[in-house]
Amino acid sequence: MKKNILTFLAVVVLMAAFSGNSFSQQKAKAEKDEDDEISGGFYSNHTPGTWDAVIKGDQVNIPFYGAHWSFGRNFPVTELGTLPVGKTGTFTLTREAGKMTFRGVFESGFGHGSYIFEENTTFKNDLAARGYKGLDKQLMIDIFFTDINRGYFDYMKANGYAEITNSQLKDLAEQNLNHKVLADYFELFKTEGYGHQPIDKIVELREHGVNAGFVNSVHQIGFKKIPLDQALELRDHGVNAEFIGEFKKMGYGSISLEKAQDLRDHGVSVKYISSLQNMGYKNVTLDRAQDLRDHGVSPEFINSIQNMGYKNITLEKAQELKDHGVSPEFIKGVQSQGFKELSLDQAQELKDHGVTVAYIQKTKAKGLSNIRTLDDYIKLKETGF
């Protein structure tokens, strides 16, 4: 978490985190999906065992801080009981896995303080009887926040998951795969015909931010029956419904998921194509845009060439110039040597033959009276001079 930040900025971050009904988790790495967002701290210089909070409506978002981790969860206000407002006090959160005692204060909808977690030894012994042994305090905290209880195991068994290994229990807890989240996945598998998916696949989907909302959003823009592995790949490459929908609105209605992924991988955005169109290149196909991007042809590069007087430069010529290393600076340099009517083809030919501005200047300094044209410089360079 960033330290020594202004309180005002931190408040803004917290409000942004809450606005998406955020659940967030950050341990060795930040893991995010559409419902998860890393929460910023309201106060600086956090130490293990401290918390921040922001209240909005009937929900409280609380980022917690540990020795090597921080994460935030949402809770109904009713589950936390009476909150201390205006003066320091305590409140508790009790679940089968244990009890968390908070000490702190709330003012104007924001709170901060410290917490202590107490494991429920009876419940921990029950887990041991089920075969889950060697559960450290951090895992018990994750189990507590995910609200894994006795009914949780009954629910999993009823849905075909009678056997849950130690490592799977850890993953379920760390990924906050609570009853509600699992219910959403089971409904998704049913409605989409994905069948019975193993726990490890559910964990993978959760880790990568693939949930019912993501799949349904892609459906809504025209793509049905998406394989789970393809949904994972799309998510990993940053392709979502909004990204695809923007291209459809531009007129690329036949765009495929594979092409959308290619475009994202190659840095082709709607903004990139719009910039080209605004410069007069109206009929740019997606393949052409991708090819141009791969060759480093940017709107800025084309614009700089146009501003030098080459108004009618084609996309093909722009790509050739880029491939041959012809830059606006090179063109300006040659023009400064007296070749004001330099064409783009001539600039490209000079570059291909290694005729640089420095070479032209060096040749001029030697007073060679028979070297006057650009072709003369090219021929001279070919002789090894």
C-alpha positions as CSV (number, residue, x, y, z in Angstrom):
1,M,0.0,0.0,0.0
2,K,1.3,3.5,-0.7
3,K,2.5,5.3,2.3
4,N,2.5,9.0,3.2
5,I,-0.4,9.9,0.9
6,L,-2.7,12.8,1.4
7,T,-5.9,11.9,3.3
8,F,-8.0,13.6,0.7
9,L,-6.6,11.4,-2.1
10,A,-7.0,8.3,0.0
11,V,-10.7,9.1,0.6
12,V,-11.2,9.4,-3.1
13,V,-9.6,5.9,-3.6
14,L,-11.7,4.4,-0.9
15,M,-14.9,5.9,-2.5
16,A,-13.9,4.5,-5.9
17,A,-13.2,1.1,-4.4
18,F,-16.6,1.0,-2.7
19,S,-18.6,2.3,-5.7
20,G,-18.2,-1.1,-7.5
21,N,-19.3,-3.1,-4.4
22,S,-15.7,-4.0,-4.1
23,F,-14.2,-7.0,-2.6
24,S,-10.4,-6.9,-2.9
25,Q,-7.4,-9.0,-2.0
26,Q,-3.7,-8.3,-2.3
27,K,-1.1,-10.7,-1.0
28,A,1.8,-11.7,-3.1
29,K,0.0,-10.2,-6.0
30,A,-3.2,-8.3,-6.7
31,E,-6.0,-10.4,-8.0
32,K,-8.9,-8.6,-9.6
33,D,-12.1,-9.3,-11.4
34,E,-15.2,-7.3,-12.3
35,D,-16.4,-7.3,-8.7
36,D,-13.0,-7.0,-7.0
37,E,-10.9,-3.9,-6.7
38,I,-7.9,-3.1,-4.6
39,S,-8.9,-0.6,-1.8
40,G,-6.6,2.3,-1.0
41,G,-5.9,3.2,2.6
42,F,-7.7,6.0,4.3
43,Y,-4.8,6.6,6.7
44,S,-1.1,6.2,6.0
45,N,1.6,4.2,7.7
46,H,-0.5,1.1,8.3
47,T,0.7,-1.6,10.6
48,P,-0.4,-5.2,10.9
49,G,-3.7,-5.5,12.7
50,T,-5.2,-2.2,11.5
51,W,-8.2,-1.4,9.3
52,D,-9.9,1.4,7.5
53,A,-13.5,1.6,6.5
54,V,-16.1,3.6,4.5
55,I,-19.8,3.3,4.8
56,K,-22.2,3.6,1.9
57,G,-25.8,2.8,2.3
58,D,-26.2,-0.5,4.1
59,Q,-22.7,-1.7,3.3
60,V,-19.3,-1.2,4.9
61,N,-16.1,-1.7,2.9
62,I,-13.2,-2.5,5.2
63,P,-9.6,-2.9,4.0
64,F,-7.5,-5.0,6.5
65,Y,-3.8,-4.9,6.9
66,G,-1.5,-7.8,7.9
67,A,2.2,-8.3,8.1
68,H,2.7,-9.1,4.4
69,W,-0.8,-8.6,3.0
70,S,-3.8,-6.3,2.7
71,F,-7.3,-7.0,1.4
72,G,-10.7,-5.5,1.7
73,R,-14.2,-7.0,2.1
74,N,-17.7,-5.7,2.1
75,F,-20.1,-6.4,5.0
76,P,-23.7,-5.5,5.6
77,V,-23.9,-2.9,8.4
78,T,-26.3,-5.2,10.2
79,E,-23.7,-7.9,10.5
80,L,-21.3,-5.6,12.3
81,G,-23.8,-4.4,14.9
82,T,-23.6,-0.9,16.4
83,L,-20.6,1.0,15.1
84,P,-18.8,3.5,17.3
85,V,-19.5,7.0,15.9
86,G,-17.7,10.1,17.2
87,K,-15.7,8.3,19.9
88,T,-13.5,5.2,20.1
89,G,-15.4,2.0,20.8
90,T,-15.6,-1.7,19.9
91,F,-17.7,-3.9,17.7
92,T,-17.5,-7.5,16.6
93,L,-18.0,-9.8,13.7
94,T,-18.7,-13.4,14.7
95,R,-18.8,-16.4,12.3
96,E,-18.3,-20.2,12.8
97,A,-14.6,-19.9,12.0
98,G,-14.0,-17.3,14.8
99,K,-14.5,-13.8,16.0
100,M,-13.0,-10.5,15.0
101,T,-13.0,-7.7,17.5
102,F,-12.7,-4.2,16.1
103,R,-11.6,-1.2,18.1
104,G,-11.8,2.2,16.4
105,V,-14.0,5.1,15.5
106,F,-16.2,6.3,12.6
107,E,-16.6,9.9,11.5
108,S,-18.6,11.2,8.6
109,G,-18.9,7.7,7.1
110,F,-15.2,6.8,7.4
111,G,-13.6,4.7,10.1
112,H,-10.2,3.4,11.2
113,G,-8.8,1.4,14.0
114,S,-7.3,-2.0,15.0
115,Y,-8.6,-5.6,15.1
116,I,-7.9,-8.9,16.8
117,F,-8.9,-12.2,15.3
118,E,-9.7,-15.2,17.6
119,E,-10.1,-18.6,16.0
120,N,-12.9,-20.8,17.0
121,T,-11.1,-23.9,18.3
122,T,-14.2,-26.0,18.2
123,F,-14.7,-25.3,14.5
124,K,-11.0,-25.7,13.8
125,N,-11.1,-29.2,15.5
126,D,-14.1,-30.0,13.3
127,L,-12.1,-29.1,10.2
128,A,-9.3,-31.3,11.5
129,A,-11.8,-34.2,11.9
130,R,-12.7,-33.7,8.2
131,G,-9.0,-34.1,7.4
132,Y,-8.0,-30.4,7.2
133,K,-5.0,-30.2,9.4
134,G,-2.1,-27.7,9.8
135,L,-4.3,-24.7,9.1
136,D,-2.3,-21.6,10.0
137,K,-3.8,-18.4,11.4
138,Q,-3.7,-16.7,8.0
139,L,-5.8,-19.5,6.4
140,M,-8.2,-19.4,9.3
141,I,-8.7,-15.7,8.7
142,D,-9.4,-16.4,5.0
143,I,-11.8,-19.1,6.0
144,F,-13.4,-16.6,8.4
145,F,-13.8,-13.9,5.8
146,T,-15.1,-16.3,3.1
147,D,-17.5,-17.6,5.7
148,I,-16.7,-21.2,5.2
149,N,-18.8,-23.0,7.8
150,R,-20.3,-26.5,8.3
151,G,-23.1,-25.7,5.9
152,Y,-20.6,-24.7,3.3
153,F,-19.4,-28.3,3.1
154,D,-22.9,-29.6,2.9
155,Y,-23.6,-27.2,0.0
156,M,-20.5,-28.3,-1.8
157,K,-21.4,-31.9,-1.4
158,A,-24.9,-31.3,-2.7
159,N,-23.4,-29.8,-5.8
160,G,-21.0,-32.8,-6.5
161,Y,-18.0,-31.7,-4.5
162,A,-17.9,-34.3,-1.7
163,E,-14.1,-34.4,-1.6
164,I,-12.2,-31.1,-1.1
165,T,-8.4,-31.4,-0.5
166,N,-6.4,-29.2,1.8
167,S,-5.0,-27.2,-1.0
168,Q,-8.4,-26.7,-2.6
169,L,-9.8,-25.5,0.7
170,K,-7.0,-23.0,0.8
171,D,-7.7,-21.8,-2.7
172,L,-11.5,-21.5,-2.0
173,A,-10.8,-19.4,1.0
174,E,-8.1,-17.2,-0.5
175,Q,-10.3,-16.5,-3.6
176,N,-13.3,-15.6,-1.4
177,L,-15.4,-18.4,-3.1
178,N,-18.2,-18.0,-0.7
179,H,-21.7,-19.5,-1.0
180,K,-23.0,-16.7,-3.2
181,V,-20.1,-16.6,-5.6
182,L,-20.2,-20.4,-6.0
183,A,-23.9,-20.3,-6.6
184,D,-23.3,-17.8,-9.4
185,Y,-20.7,-20.2,-11.0
186,F,-23.0,-23.2,-10.6
187,E,-25.8,-21.4,-12.3
188,L,-23.4,-20.3,-15.1
189,F,-22.3,-23.9,-15.7
190,K,-25.9,-25.0,-15.9
191,T,-27.2,-22.3,-18.2
192,E,-24.2,-22.4,-20.5
193,G,-24.0,-26.2,-20.7
194,Y,-20.5,-26.3,-19.2
195,G,-21.3,-29.3,-17.1
196,H,-19.7,-30.2,-13.8
197,Q,-16.4,-28.3,-13.5
198,P,-13.7,-29.3,-11.0
199,I,-12.9,-27.1,-8.1
200,D,-9.5,-26.2,-9.6
201,K,-11.2,-24.8,-12.7
202,I,-13.6,-22.7,-10.6
203,V,-10.6,-21.3,-8.7
204,E,-8.8,-20.6,-12.0
205,L,-11.9,-18.8,-13.3
206,R,-12.1,-16.7,-10.2
207,E,-8.4,-15.9,-10.2
208,H,-8.6,-14.6,-13.8
209,G,-11.8,-12.7,-13.3
210,V,-14.1,-14.9,-15.4
211,N,-17.5,-14.9,-13.9
212,A,-21.1,-15.0,-15.0
213,G,-21.1,-11.2,-15.6
214,F,-18.1,-11.5,-17.9
215,V,-19.6,-14.3,-20.0
216,N,-23.0,-12.7,-20.2
217,S,-21.6,-9.4,-21.3
218,V,-19.8,-11.1,-24.2
219,H,-23.1,-12.9,-25.0
220,Q,-24.9,-9.6,-25.2
221,I,-22.7,-8.4,-28.0
222,G,-23.4,-11.4,-30.1
223,F,-21.1,-14.3,-29.0
224,K,-22.9,-17.3,-27.7
225,K,-21.5,-20.6,-26.3
226,I,-18.1,-19.4,-25.4
227,P,-15.8,-22.2,-24.2
228,L,-14.5,-21.6,-20.7
229,D,-10.9,-21.8,-21.8
230,Q,-11.6,-19.1,-24.5
231,A,-13.2,-16.9,-21.9
232,L,-10.1,-17.3,-19.7
233,E,-7.9,-16.4,-22.7
234,L,-9.9,-13.4,-23.6
235,R,-9.8,-12.1,-20.0
236,D,-6.1,-12.7,-19.8
237,H,-5.5,-10.7,-22.9
238,G,-7.7,-7.8,-21.7
239,V,-10.5,-8.4,-24.2
240,N,-13.9,-7.6,-22.8
241,A,-17.4,-6.8,-24.1
242,E,-16.7,-3.1,-24.1
243,F,-13.5,-3.5,-26.2
244,I,-15.3,-5.6,-28.8
245,G,-18.4,-3.4,-28.8
246,E,-16.4,-0.3,-29.6
247,F,-15.2,-2.0,-32.8
248,K,-18.7,-3.1,-33.7
249,K,-20.0,0.5,-33.3
250,M,-17.3,1.6,-35.7
251,G,-18.7,-0.7,-38.4
252,Y,-16.6,-3.8,-37.8
253,G,-19.7,-5.9,-37.1
254,S,-18.1,-9.1,-38.3
255,I,-15.2,-8.9,-35.8
256,S,-14.5,-12.3,-34.2
257,L,-13.3,-13.0,-30.7
258,E,-10.0,-14.3,-32.2
259,K,-9.5,-11.0,-34.1
260,A,-10.4,-8.9,-31.1
261,Q,-7.7,-10.8,-29.1
262,D,-5.2,-10.2,-31.9
263,L,-6.0,-6.5,-32.0
264,R,-5.5,-6.2,-28.2
265,D,-2.2,-8.1,-28.4
266,H,-1.0,-5.8,-31.1
267,G,-2.1,-2.6,-29.5
268,V,-4.8,-1.8,-32.0
269,S,-7.6,0.3,-30.4
270,V,-10.6,2.1,-31.6
271,K,-8.8,5.3,-30.9
272,Y,-5.9,4.2,-33.2
273,I,-8.2,3.5,-36.1
274,S,-10.3,6.6,-35.5
275,S,-7.1,8.7,-35.6
276,L,-6.3,7.2,-39.0
277,Q,-9.8,7.8,-40.3
278,N,-9.7,11.4,-39.1
279,M,-6.6,11.9,-41.2
280,G,-8.4,10.8,-44.3
281,Y,-7.8,7.1,-44.4
282,K,-11.4,6.0,-44.3
283,N,-11.3,2.3,-45.4
284,V,-8.8,0.8,-43.0
285,T,-9.5,-2.9,-42.4
286,L,-8.7,-4.5,-39.1
287,D,-6.0,-6.6,-40.7
288,R,-4.5,-3.4,-42.2
289,A,-4.6,-1.6,-38.9
290,Q,-2.9,-4.5,-37.2
291,D,-0.2,-4.6,-39.9
292,L,0.4,-0.8,-39.6
293,R,0.7,-1.1,-35.8
294,D,3.1,-3.9,-36.1
295,H,5.4,-1.8,-38.3
296,G,5.3,1.1,-35.9
297,V,3.2,3.4,-38.1
298,S,1.4,5.8,-35.7
299,P,-0.9,8.7,-36.4
300,E,1.7,10.9,-35.0
301,F,4.3,9.6,-37.5
302,I,2.0,10.2,-40.4
303,N,1.0,13.6,-39.2
304,S,4.6,14.7,-38.9
305,I,5.2,13.7,-42.5
306,Q,2.1,15.5,-43.7
307,N,3.0,18.6,-41.8
308,M,6.2,18.7,-43.9
309,G,4.2,19.1,-47.0
310,Y,3.6,15.5,-48.0
311,K,-0.2,15.7,-47.7
312,N,-0.9,12.8,-50.0
313,I,1.2,10.2,-48.3
314,T,-0.4,6.8,-48.5
315,L,-0.5,4.2,-45.6
316,E,1.7,1.9,-47.8
317,K,4.3,4.6,-48.2
318,A,4.2,5.5,-44.5
319,Q,4.8,1.8,-43.7
320,E,7.7,1.7,-46.2
321,L,9.3,4.8,-44.7
322,K,9.0,3.3,-41.2
323,D,10.5,0.0,-42.4
324,H,13.4,1.7,-44.1
325,G,14.2,4.0,-41.1
326,V,13.2,7.2,-42.8
327,S,12.1,9.7,-40.1
328,P,10.9,13.3,-40.2
329,E,14.2,14.4,-38.8
330,F,16.1,12.6,-41.6
331,I,13.9,14.3,-44.2
332,K,14.4,17.7,-42.6
333,G,18.1,17.2,-42.5
334,V,18.4,16.4,-46.2
335,Q,16.2,19.4,-47.0
336,S,18.4,21.6,-45.0
337,Q,21.3,20.7,-47.3
338,G,19.6,22.4,-50.2
339,F,17.3,19.7,-51.4
340,K,14.0,21.3,-50.8
341,E,12.1,19.3,-53.4
342,L,13.1,16.0,-51.8
343,S,10.5,13.3,-52.6
344,L,9.6,10.5,-50.1
345,D,10.9,7.9,-52.7
346,Q,14.2,9.8,-52.8
347,A,14.5,10.0,-49.0
348,Q,13.9,6.2,-48.9
349,E,16.5,5.6,-51.5
350,L,19.1,7.7,-49.7
351,K,18.5,5.8,-46.5
352,D,18.8,2.5,-48.3
353,H,22.2,3.5,-49.7
354,G,23.5,4.8,-46.4
355,V,23.6,8.5,-47.5
356,T,23.1,10.4,-44.3
357,V,23.0,14.1,-43.6
358,A,26.5,13.8,-42.1
359,Y,27.7,12.1,-45.3
360,I,26.4,14.9,-47.4
361,Q,28.0,17.6,-45.2
362,K,31.3,15.7,-45.2
363,T,31.3,15.5,-49.0
364,K,30.4,19.1,-49.4
365,A,33.3,20.0,-47.2
366,K,35.7,18.4,-49.6
367,G,34.6,20.7,-52.4
368,L,33.7,18.1,-54.9
369,S,32.2,20.2,-57.6
370,N,30.9,17.3,-59.7
371,I,28.6,16.1,-56.8
372,R,25.4,18.1,-57.1
373,T,22.4,15.9,-57.2
374,L,21.1,13.3,-54.7
375,D,21.8,10.6,-57.4
376,D,25.4,11.9,-57.4
377,Y,25.7,11.3,-53.6
378,I,24.2,7.8,-54.0
379,K,26.7,6.9,-56.7
380,L,29.6,8.3,-54.7
381,K,28.5,6.3,-51.7
382,E,28.4,3.1,-53.8
383,T,32.1,3.6,-54.8
384,G,33.0,3.4,-51.1
385,F,33.9,7.1,-50.8
